[in-house]
């Protein structure tokens, strides 16, 4: 009961951040959990790499703008294809930014 009396009523965000940064690692953390997290992270990275490759291939095909395939398409369809191309490029840039932390 005495220990609960020593707890502060409030803590600032700055102080909490400092404590979290300087906290010691839990000695009882499960290595099995860490292995599972590593496996899931590896799977995610592999899926993202596959997605990036297929997206780059698709963008090459879109950017070639083969007139034979675009004949008969409405202006709205062509604009939608262009918008999709832009969004795919932005998604690839976002993936590159994400990968900087790995």
N, C-alpha and C positions, 0 to 999 in steps of 0.2 A: 504494500500500500504506500510505503514511503517513496518508492520509485516513481509512482504515478504523480506524486506531488511535485516532482522535479521536472516534469515535462512542461515545456513552454505552452502557453495558450495559443500562440501564433508564431509563424516563422515566415521570413521574407523569401521571395523567390530567389534572390541573390544568395542568401544563406543556404537555402535548400540545394541550389545548383552546386555551390561550393562543397557541401557535404556529400552529394552524390558523386562528384568528380573524385573526391579524395577518399571515398569509402573503400574498405578492403573487400576483396572478392570473397564470396561465400565459400568456405572450405568444404562445405557439404553439397555443393552443386553437383548434380548428377552428370557424369561423363556420358551416360547414355542419352540424356537430353541434348547435350552438345553435339553428339554424333548424329542424332536425328535432325537437329537444326542444320548441321553442315550438309547432310544428304539432301534436305529440302532446298537449301540454298543452291547446291550444285545442280539440282533438277531445274530450278528456276532459271539459272544462268544458261543452261543448255537450251531450254525452251526459248528464251529470249534470243539466243544466238541463231537458232533455227528460224525464228520469226524474222529476224533482221535479214538473213540471207534470202528468204522467200520474198520479203518486201522489196529488197534491192532488185531482185530479178523482175518482180512485177513492175517496179518503177522504170526499169530499162525498157520493158515492153510498152508501157504507156508512153514513155517519152519518144519512142521511135515513131509514134503517130502514123502508123500504117494506114494510108488513105483508103485502102480497100476495106478495112474493117470499120472505118468511121463513116463510110458512105451511108446515106439514108438515116443517119442519126439526127435528132432534133438539136437545136441550139441549147436547150435545157440539158439534154443528155451530155453534150460535149462540155458544158460548163460544170456539170456535176462530176464528170471525169477529171477535169482540171482541179476542182476543189478537193477531190479525193487524193489526187497526186500531191497537192500542197500539204494536206493533213498527214499523209504517210511520211513525207519528208520531215515534217515537224515531229512526228512520233519517233523517227530515227534519231533526230537531234536530241530528243528527250532521253532516249535510251543511251546515247553517248554520254550525256550528263550524268545519268544514273550509274553508268559503268565506271566513271571516274573514281567512285568511292570503293571499288573492288580492287 
